[in-house]
Amino acid sequence: MEQKKNSLAQKAAEEILSLITIEKEFAPGDRLPGEIELAARLGVSRTTLREGIRLLSSRHVLEVRRGLGTFVVQRGEHERPLDRGELLRDPVDLRSVYELRLMVEPQTAYYAAQRATDSELSRILFYGEREEGEIERGADRTESERAFHKAIAMAAHNEFVERLLPVIYEAIDSGVRLSGEYEGVVRDTRTDHRMLMNALAARDALAARAAMELHILHAMRGFGLKS
């Protein structure tokens, strides 16, 4: 019974963390909804919610202020995400940012396969499948591509990878814009993402790393970038 209680609290903590880091509903300094409202939204008891909040408080994600409510912790200057202007020149050096992706994202996928919670894994697969549908329809897939890679990065549970996301987004956005001119890149994206999703679903870290590396290499070669 105690194990089930801990599991429910952990799930509640994961859902709250997702609202902060992925859905971006709450920013640092924001106050979370009241206990009754938030418990109802997450579909858990108030006791479970309190335990989930306690877990996030211990990780310095949330701060409970007596008589005021629960707040997302403000980040210090040293914790802020890296700004695009700090690392990228204008115009964007696409080769450089894709090389950065190649250095970072395969190992990120490796750790995501090992560390992703069930809800994080479901989120990765959701965005991957949504993008597949957008590719089939010829619809804009920029947001889904971003969300897919972000969900993988967050599932690696490494704070520095999160800070690199603005740079990774630059490559993703540029790549999606260019891919309309390269049919092979779009075809490879769909195939590579499916391979990556299967590896993550199987929690096969080595296969996930290989699939992500192949995905980025395919894009680089498709765009004529030297790897």
C-alpha positions as CSV (number, residue, x, y, z in Angstrom):
1,M,0.0,0.0,0.0
2,E,2.8,2.4,0.9
3,Q,4.5,1.7,-2.5
4,K,1.3,2.5,-4.3
5,K,1.0,5.8,-2.3
6,N,4.5,6.7,-3.2
7,S,3.9,5.9,-6.9
8,L,0.8,8.1,-7.0
9,A,2.7,11.0,-5.3
10,Q,5.6,10.6,-7.8
11,K,3.1,10.7,-10.7
12,A,1.5,13.9,-9.3
13,A,5.0,15.4,-9.0
14,E,5.8,14.5,-12.6
15,E,2.6,16.0,-13.9
16,I,3.2,19.3,-12.0
17,L,6.8,19.4,-13.3
18,S,5.5,18.9,-16.9
19,L,3.1,21.8,-16.5
20,I,6.1,23.9,-15.5
21,T,8.8,22.7,-17.8
22,I,7.0,21.4,-20.9
23,E,3.6,22.9,-21.2
24,K,5.0,26.2,-19.7
25,E,1.7,27.0,-17.9
26,F,3.6,28.2,-14.8
27,A,6.8,30.2,-14.8
28,P,9.3,30.8,-12.0
29,G,7.6,33.0,-9.4
30,D,4.1,31.9,-10.3
31,R,1.6,30.6,-7.7
32,L,0.1,27.2,-8.4
33,P,-3.7,26.8,-8.3
34,G,-5.3,26.0,-5.0
35,E,-5.1,22.5,-3.6
36,I,-8.7,21.5,-4.4
37,E,-8.5,22.8,-8.0
38,L,-5.1,21.3,-8.7
39,A,-5.9,17.9,-7.1
40,A,-9.1,17.7,-9.2
41,R,-7.1,18.6,-12.4
42,L,-4.5,15.9,-11.7
43,G,-7.1,13.4,-10.7
44,V,-5.5,12.7,-7.3
45,S,-6.4,13.1,-3.7
46,R,-5.3,16.2,-1.8
47,T,-3.1,14.0,0.4
48,T,-1.4,12.6,-2.7
49,L,-1.0,16.1,-4.1
50,R,0.6,17.4,-0.9
51,E,3.1,14.6,-1.1
52,G,3.9,15.3,-4.7
53,I,4.4,19.0,-3.8
54,R,6.7,17.9,-1.0
55,L,8.8,15.9,-3.4
56,L,9.2,18.9,-5.8
57,S,9.9,21.1,-2.8
58,S,12.8,18.8,-1.8
59,R,14.2,19.2,-5.4
60,H,13.9,23.0,-5.1
61,V,11.3,23.2,-7.9
62,L,8.5,24.4,-5.6
63,E,8.3,26.5,-2.5
64,V,5.4,26.3,0.0
65,R,4.8,29.7,1.7
66,R,2.7,29.4,4.7
67,G,-0.6,31.3,4.3
68,L,0.3,32.3,0.7
69,G,0.3,29.1,-1.3
70,T,2.8,27.1,-3.4
71,F,5.1,28.9,-5.8
72,V,7.5,27.9,-8.6
73,V,11.0,28.6,-7.4
74,Q,12.7,31.6,-9.0
75,R,15.9,30.7,-10.7
76,G,19.2,32.3,-9.9
77,E,21.2,33.9,-12.7
78,H,23.5,30.9,-12.8
79,E,20.5,28.6,-13.5
80,R,18.8,30.6,-16.3
81,P,18.5,29.0,-19.8
82,L,21.2,30.1,-22.2
83,D,20.2,32.9,-24.4
84,R,20.3,32.3,-28.2
85,G,22.4,35.5,-28.6
86,E,25.1,34.1,-26.2
87,L,25.9,31.1,-28.5
88,L,24.7,31.8,-31.9
89,R,25.6,34.4,-34.5
90,D,23.3,35.9,-36.9
91,P,22.8,34.6,-39.5
92,V,22.6,31.1,-38.0
93,D,25.5,28.8,-38.7
94,L,23.4,25.7,-39.3
95,R,26.4,23.4,-39.5
96,S,27.6,24.5,-36.1
97,V,24.3,24.0,-34.3
98,Y,23.7,20.6,-36.0
99,E,27.1,19.6,-34.8
100,L,26.1,20.6,-31.3
101,R,23.0,18.5,-31.6
102,L,25.2,15.6,-32.7
103,M,27.4,16.0,-29.6
104,V,24.5,16.3,-27.2
105,E,21.2,14.7,-28.3
106,P,22.3,11.0,-28.9
107,Q,23.5,10.7,-25.3
108,T,20.5,12.6,-24.1
109,A,18.3,10.0,-25.8
110,Y,20.4,7.3,-24.1
111,Y,19.7,8.7,-20.7
112,A,16.0,9.4,-21.5
113,A,15.6,5.7,-22.3
114,Q,17.0,4.8,-18.9
115,R,15.4,7.6,-16.8
116,A,12.0,8.5,-18.4
117,T,9.0,8.0,-16.2
118,D,6.0,6.3,-17.8
119,S,4.2,9.7,-18.2
120,E,7.3,11.3,-19.8
121,L,7.6,8.4,-22.2
122,S,3.9,8.7,-23.1
123,R,4.5,12.4,-23.8
124,I,7.4,11.6,-26.1
125,L,5.4,9.1,-28.1
126,F,2.4,11.4,-28.2
127,Y,4.4,14.2,-29.9
128,G,6.2,11.8,-32.2
129,E,2.9,10.3,-33.4
130,R,1.4,13.8,-33.8
131,E,4.3,14.8,-36.0
132,E,3.9,11.7,-38.1
133,G,0.4,12.7,-38.8
134,E,1.5,16.3,-39.7
135,I,4.1,14.9,-42.1
136,E,1.4,12.8,-43.8
137,R,-0.9,15.8,-44.1
138,G,1.9,18.1,-45.2
139,A,1.1,20.4,-42.2
140,D,3.5,22.6,-40.3
141,R,5.3,20.3,-37.9
142,T,7.6,22.8,-36.2
143,E,5.9,22.8,-32.8
144,S,5.6,19.0,-32.8
145,E,9.3,18.6,-33.7
146,R,10.2,21.0,-30.9
147,A,8.0,19.3,-28.4
148,F,9.2,15.8,-29.4
149,H,12.9,16.7,-28.8
150,K,12.1,18.7,-25.7
151,A,10.2,15.9,-24.2
152,I,13.3,13.6,-24.8
153,A,15.6,16.2,-23.3
154,M,13.4,16.6,-20.2
155,A,13.2,12.9,-19.7
156,A,17.0,12.7,-19.4
157,H,16.7,14.6,-16.1
158,N,19.8,16.7,-16.7
159,E,19.5,20.4,-15.9
160,F,22.3,21.5,-18.3
161,V,20.6,19.8,-21.3
162,E,17.5,21.9,-20.5
163,R,19.6,25.1,-20.7
164,L,20.8,24.1,-24.2
165,L,17.3,23.8,-25.5
166,P,17.1,27.3,-27.0
167,V,20.1,26.5,-29.2
168,I,18.7,23.1,-30.2
169,Y,15.5,24.8,-31.1
170,E,17.4,27.1,-33.5
171,A,18.6,24.1,-35.4
172,I,15.2,22.4,-35.3
173,D,13.3,25.5,-36.6
174,S,15.9,26.0,-39.3
175,G,15.8,22.4,-40.3
176,V,12.0,22.2,-40.5
177,R,12.0,25.3,-42.7
178,L,14.7,23.9,-45.0
179,S,13.2,20.4,-45.1
180,G,10.4,21.6,-47.4
181,E,13.1,21.8,-50.1
182,Y,14.5,18.3,-49.4
183,E,11.9,15.5,-49.7
184,G,14.5,13.0,-48.5
185,V,15.0,14.8,-45.3
186,V,11.3,14.7,-44.4
187,R,11.1,11.0,-45.3
188,D,14.1,10.2,-43.2
189,T,12.7,12.3,-40.3
190,R,9.6,10.1,-40.2
191,T,11.5,6.9,-40.4
192,D,14.2,8.0,-37.9
193,H,11.6,9.2,-35.4
194,R,9.7,6.0,-35.5
195,M,13.0,4.0,-34.9
196,L,13.8,6.4,-32.0
197,M,10.3,6.0,-30.5
198,N,10.5,2.3,-30.7
199,A,13.9,2.3,-28.9
200,L,12.6,4.6,-26.2
201,A,9.4,2.6,-25.7
202,A,11.5,-0.5,-25.3
203,R,13.8,1.4,-22.9
204,D,16.8,0.3,-25.1
205,A,19.3,3.0,-24.3
206,L,21.9,1.9,-26.9
207,A,19.4,1.7,-29.7
208,A,17.9,5.1,-28.7
209,R,21.4,6.7,-28.9
210,A,22.1,5.1,-32.3
211,A,18.7,6.2,-33.6
212,M,19.1,9.8,-32.5
213,E,22.6,10.0,-34.0
214,L,21.3,8.5,-37.3
215,H,18.5,11.0,-37.3
216,I,20.8,14.0,-37.0
217,L,23.3,12.6,-39.5
218,H,20.6,12.1,-42.0
219,A,19.5,15.7,-41.6
220,M,23.0,17.0,-41.9
221,R,23.7,15.0,-45.1
222,G,20.4,15.9,-46.5
223,F,21.1,19.6,-46.1
224,G,24.6,19.2,-47.5
225,L,26.4,19.8,-44.2
226,K,29.6,18.1,-43.6
227,S,29.5,15.8,-40.5
